[in-house]
Amino acid sequence: MRTEDELGGTLRDAADRAPELDLIAGVNKRRRRRTRRRAQLLAAAAVVAVVGTSTVVARGAFSSGGGEEAAARPATTVTTEARPRPSKKVTPTPGPEVTVTTTMTAKPQAQGIPVAKLWPQALIQMPAKNADGWRYRPITGIGATEVLLKAEPSVGKAGRIEVYDTKTGKFRVVTEVPRTPGLKGYFQAAASTDGRNVVWSTTAKKNGTWIAELWWAPLSGGKAKLAVTLTGAAADVETVGTDGESIVWSTRKGGVYRKPFADGAPNRVPKTDGLHLISWPWAGDAGNVFIEPDRNQSKIVNLADGTVTKVVIKDKMKGVRCGPVWCSGRQGGAAFFQRLDGTRIGKVPGFGFIGGPRPYPVLDRFLRAGDSVYDLNTGNVARIEKPGSWIGSNSLEPSTVLYWGTTKGNNPDKYWVLNLAAVPPAQ
């Protein structure tokens, strides 16, 4: 068996080669002996493709916190049932009303609406490298006109966090990403922003022990500050976020924690045993689908006010993951979506799986599978037409951004970037 360092190096190197990797076999084979490092590297895969079965097959290559994939192809129909009843406990805009049981025909991959035609204002082109030759890794959209980026001198090396303005075509540096001396196996695992702050986590080994460091910086620009260093079981960080005043994170075994940006000790958020942070303030009771492919999320919790909403799970549903309004999962070998209360069910035959290791609906509206994006508001299927074989995503939160090369190969000079935050509500 490979050592942890060899495995980590292999996955990091794969980011520049983008081969097809069948990782789920490795997950199952090593399940009882999985180390923290393997779990975090697998959790970093942000894209998954599964075709027509309930078996989860991860295909793609990894970057520091994301992945680039060989995409699956969806089939032809979407069926919706029942009458939607908007939740009184959440505020996201619901999809269109359906007053009777209906059947809609979704455009198949070969005939679907090209994303450039369906959402032209959400598709932009940007350089894949900065002036120093550092590779950009888009993380997520900051609203409709800005994209948060990582700039890496090489895989596994500390770099910078930047913002790209899609209107002006200009970049600005948010902060340099520090690297604490004496660390080995450095890996920037996750990043998030609330529009005012940017937070991220790194993992590394120090004196043979795995540690996690959680960092933050003001999005307007400034020096990065180390919020907390974690060791032992506490270092098994899966996701980070921010509530505007603190860095917030959850661990692979469950539990949500908080550390104020100002002075103060890290503390466990009350009543979060077994919960996994989705995106502040939302958390659920099911973790990484790569690790627990058949486990269903049974509730979603608003950590800001303590509201708990149960998820209606029906027969043969597997891998259910929910945001504040919508859920996705697998049923009978196909992907499906529904409201939390079990209404508004839709199936997409041919989609065996939606999204990646954390397949929550993006903006509680979009489901991503392979090289297509399904819009729960309109029923449209947007097709991503790409010259190469991969699509990238670099966030363990439900990121609004997908990107791919403008030319074939794994090291293009430019990216196409789809920012779903720029899609109008009714389009």
NORDA-V804235 format. One record per residue. N is the residue number from 1. RES is the residue in one letter. PHI is phi in degrees with one decimal (NA if undefined). NEAR is the number of other C-alpha atoms within 12 Angstrom. Layout:
# NORDA-V804235
N,RES,PHI,NEAR
N,RES,PHI,NEAR
This chain:
# NORDA-V804235
1,M,NA,11
2,R,-69.0,12
3,T,-73.2,14
4,E,-61.6,26
5,D,-65.8,24
6,E,-64.9,15
7,L,-63.2,25
8,G,-60.6,35
9,G,-64.8,26
10,T,-61.4,26
11,L,-67.9,39
12,R,-67.1,36
13,D,-62.5,24
14,A,-63.5,29
15,A,-60.6,38
16,D,-89.8,30
17,R,-108.5,26
18,A,48.4,33
19,P,-79.0,28
20,E,-88.9,26
21,L,-120.4,29
22,D,-94.1,25
23,L,-84.5,33
24,I,-65.3,29
25,A,-61.4,18
26,G,-66.0,24
27,V,-62.8,29
28,N,-64.9,22
29,K,-66.6,14
30,R,-106.1,18
31,R,-50.9,19
32,R,-77.7,13
33,R,-116.4,15
34,R,-66.1,21
35,T,-92.1,25
36,R,-56.7,32
37,R,-64.4,38
38,R,-61.6,36
39,A,-62.8,39
40,Q,-70.2,45
41,L,-67.1,47
42,L,-66.6,49
43,A,-64.7,45
44,A,-73.1,49
45,A,-71.4,51
46,A,-101.1,48
47,V,-137.0,54
48,V,-138.4,50
49,A,-130.5,46
50,V,-136.1,40
51,V,-112.2,29
52,G,64.7,28
53,T,-138.0,21
54,S,-93.0,28
55,T,-85.7,30
56,V,-85.6,40
57,V,-121.2,37
58,A,-90.7,44
59,R,-128.6,39
60,G,149.8,42
61,A,-127.8,41
62,F,-112.5,50
63,S,-113.7,49
64,S,-75.8,54
65,G,112.3,49
66,G,-155.6,49
67,G,-158.0,51
68,E,-130.0,49
69,E,-121.5,46
70,A,-89.8,34
71,A,-85.3,42
72,A,-87.0,35
73,R,-120.0,34
74,P,-79.2,39
75,A,-100.9,29
76,T,-107.7,24
77,T,-121.3,27
78,V,-122.1,33
79,T,-115.7,26
80,T,-117.9,33
81,E,-136.9,24
82,A,74.6,21
83,R,-99.0,22
84,P,-71.2,27
85,R,-126.2,24
86,P,-56.1,25
87,S,-71.2,22
88,K,-86.1,15
89,K,-100.2,20
90,V,-131.5,25
91,T,-111.0,14
92,P,-55.4,20
93,T,-68.6,21
94,P,-74.5,29
95,G,-76.7,28
96,P,-67.3,21
97,E,-70.2,22
98,V,-127.0,25
99,T,-91.7,14
100,V,-136.3,13
101,T,-64.9,17
102,T,-132.4,17
103,T,-126.5,19
104,M,-110.2,20
105,T,-101.1,21
106,A,-85.9,33
107,K,-71.2,25
108,P,-69.0,27
109,Q,-54.3,31
110,A,-69.4,19
111,Q,-121.5,21
112,G,-62.0,29
113,I,-79.9,26
114,P,-58.2,25
115,V,-60.5,34
116,A,-66.6,23
117,K,-89.4,18
118,L,-75.3,26
119,W,-130.3,29
120,P,-60.6,23
121,Q,-72.6,23
122,A,-97.4,33
123,L,-110.4,36
124,I,-130.8,35
125,Q,-115.3,32
126,M,-147.1,34
127,P,-62.1,32
128,A,-88.3,31
129,K,-139.0,26
130,N,-88.4,28
131,A,-64.7,14
132,D,-88.8,15
133,G,84.8,17
134,W,-76.2,25
135,R,-77.4,36
136,Y,-85.1,43
137,R,-126.7,53
138,P,-58.3,49
139,I,-104.5,45
140,T,-163.6,46
141,G,-83.7,43
142,I,-107.0,31
143,G,74.8,27
144,A,-85.2,27
145,T,-122.9,30
146,E,-134.2,37
147,V,-126.0,47
148,L,-81.8,47
149,L,-131.9,50
150,K,-105.5,48
151,A,-118.2,39
152,E,-116.6,33
153,P,-66.1,23
154,S,-164.5,25
155,V,-62.2,33
156,G,85.6,35
157,K,-104.6,29
158,A,-67.2,30
159,G,-139.2,32
160,R,-136.1,36
161,I,-109.2,47
162,E,-130.9,40
163,V,-127.3,37
164,Y,-107.6,37
165,D,-89.1,24
166,T,-72.6,29
167,K,-82.4,18
168,T,-92.9,14
169,G,74.3,16
170,K,-106.9,18
171,F,-109.2,26
172,R,-137.9,26
173,V,-83.6,27
174,V,-85.9,31
175,T,-166.4,31
176,E,-78.8,29
177,V,-92.4,38
178,P,-70.5,27
179,R,-129.4,28
180,T,-65.3,26
181,P,-58.8,13
182,G,89.0,14
183,L,-91.9,24
184,K,-124.0,25
185,G,65.3,38
186,Y,-59.0,36
187,F,-152.6,45
188,Q,-83.8,46
189,A,-94.9,49
190,A,-159.7,47
191,A,-148.9,49
192,S,-155.8,49
193,T,-146.4,45
194,D,-108.4,31
195,G,92.5,26
196,R,-121.9,24
197,N,-130.6,33
198,V,-123.4,47
199,V,-127.9,47
200,W,-155.9,48
201,S,-123.5,48
202,T,-132.4,46
203,T,-124.0,44
204,A,-167.1,40
205,K,-110.2,28
206,K,-134.2,21
207,N,54.1,13
208,G,82.0,15
209,T,-116.0,22
210,W,-73.4,32
211,I,-132.2,33
212,A,-125.2,43
213,E,-116.0,40
214,L,-112.9,50
215,W,-123.3,44
216,W,-151.8,45
217,A,-155.4,39
218,P,-67.7,31
219,L,-65.0,30
220,S,-69.9,22
221,G,120.7,22
222,G,155.4,21
223,K,-72.1,21
224,A,-69.3,31
225,K,-124.3,30
226,L,-78.6,27
227,A,-83.2,32
228,V,-163.0,34
229,T,-113.0,26
230,L,-117.9,29
231,T,-134.0,23
232,G,64.4,20
233,A,-62.8,21
234,A,-66.3,29
235,A,-82.4,34
236,D,-82.8,37
237,V,-77.1,49
238,E,-107.1,52
239,T,-148.9,48
240,V,-124.4,48
241,G,-158.5,44
242,T,-147.1,43
243,D,-100.6,31
244,G,97.0,27
245,E,-123.5,25
246,S,-142.7,35
247,I,-89.4,47
248,V,-123.7,48
249,W,-152.1,52
250,S,-130.9,46
251,T,-108.8,40
252,R,-63.6,36
253,K,-84.3,28
254,G,104.1,30
255,G,111.0,34
256,V,-113.4,42
257,Y,-127.6,40
258,R,-142.9,34
259,K,-135.2,33
260,P,-58.8,27
261,F,-63.3,28
262,A,-78.4,18
263,D,-61.7,13
264,G,147.3,14
265,A,-89.3,16
266,P,-65.0,23
267,N,-145.6,20
268,R,-83.1,24
269,V,-66.2,31
270,P,-57.8,17
271,K,58.7,22
272,T,-117.2,31
273,D,-55.8,22
274,G,78.2,27
275,L,-91.8,37
276,H,-124.2,45
277,L,-64.7,48
278,I,-95.0,48
279,S,-163.3,42
280,W,-50.0,36
281,P,-98.0,34
282,W,-93.3,38
283,A,-143.7,48
284,G,-131.3,42
285,D,-103.9,39
286,A,-135.0,41
287,G,-100.9,41
288,N,-59.6,46
289,V,-68.1,44
290,F,-62.7,43
291,I,-89.4,38
292,E,-125.2,28
293,P,-65.1,34
294,D,-106.5,24
295,R,-72.2,23
296,N,-102.6,33
297,Q,-74.7,40
298,S,-101.3,31
299,K,-159.0,32
300,I,-127.0,41
301,V,-120.0,39
302,N,-87.8,30
303,L,-70.2,32
304,A,-74.2,20
305,D,-125.4,16
306,G,82.0,17
307,T,-64.6,20
308,V,-116.0,25
309,T,-119.2,29
310,K,-77.1,26
311,V,-103.9,32
312,V,-81.3,28
313,I,-109.3,31
314,K,-104.2,25
315,D,-57.3,12
316,K,67.7,19
317,M,-78.9,33
318,K,-138.4,35
319,G,61.9,45
320,V,-70.2,48
321,R,-134.4,53
322,C,-128.4,49
323,G,-93.8,47
324,P,-69.2,43
325,V,-126.6,44
326,W,-106.8,46
327,C,-125.9,49
328,S,-137.6,52
329,G,-179.7,50
330,R,-124.7,44
331,Q,-153.9,34
332,G,61.4,24
333,G,81.3,26
334,A,-134.2,36
335,A,-74.2,46
336,F,-141.2,50
337,F,-136.2,51
338,Q,-162.9,46
339,R,-75.0,41
340,L,-56.4,37
341,D,-85.6,30
342,G,87.1,32
343,T,-91.5,30
344,R,59.0,37
345,I,-74.7,36
346,G,-137.2,40
347,K,-122.3,40
348,V,-123.0,47
349,P,-55.7,32
350,G,100.1,32
351,F,-90.0,46
352,G,-82.6,38
353,F,-159.3,53
354,I,-113.1,58
355,G,78.9,55
356,G,-122.6,52
357,P,-66.9,48
358,R,-132.3,50
359,P,-84.4,48
360,Y,-79.3,47
361,P,-58.4,41
362,V,-73.9,44
363,L,56.6,38
364,D,52.8,40
365,R,-146.3,41
366,F,-111.7,40
367,L,-116.0,47
368,R,-109.5,53
369,A,-144.2,48
370,G,58.8,44
371,D,-103.0,45
372,S,-133.6,40
373,V,-128.2,47
374,Y,-100.8,44
375,D,-96.7,38
376,L,-67.0,42
377,N,-72.9,31
378,T,-115.0,26
379,G,82.8,33
380,N,-75.7,34
381,V,-111.3,41
382,A,-92.8,40
383,R,-99.8,33
384,I,-90.8,43
385,E,-96.2,34
386,K,-125.1,30
387,P,-76.6,19
388,G,-100.8,27
389,S,-112.3,31
390,W,-133.1,43
391,I,-131.3,51
392,G,-107.2,52
393,S,-153.2,50
394,N,-130.0,46
395,S,-142.9,51
396,L,-92.8,50
397,E,-83.2,51
398,P,-68.9,47
399,S,-69.7,46
400,T,-83.8,43
401,V,-112.2,46
402,L,-124.4,50
403,Y,-147.1,46
404,W,-156.1,44
405,G,-75.3,36
406,T,-78.4,27
407,T,-132.5,20
408,K,-65.8,19
409,G,101.6,22
410,N,-100.8,33
411,N,-131.7,27
412,P,-72.0,26
413,D,-83.2,23
414,K,-138.2,25
415,Y,-113.4,34
416,W,-91.5,35
417,V,-123.3,46
418,L,-101.7,48
419,N,-108.1,41
420,L,-66.3,43
421,A,-68.8,30
422,A,-95.0,29
423,V,-80.7,32
424,P,-59.8,20
425,P,-56.4,22
426,A,-106.5,18
427,Q,-106.3,24
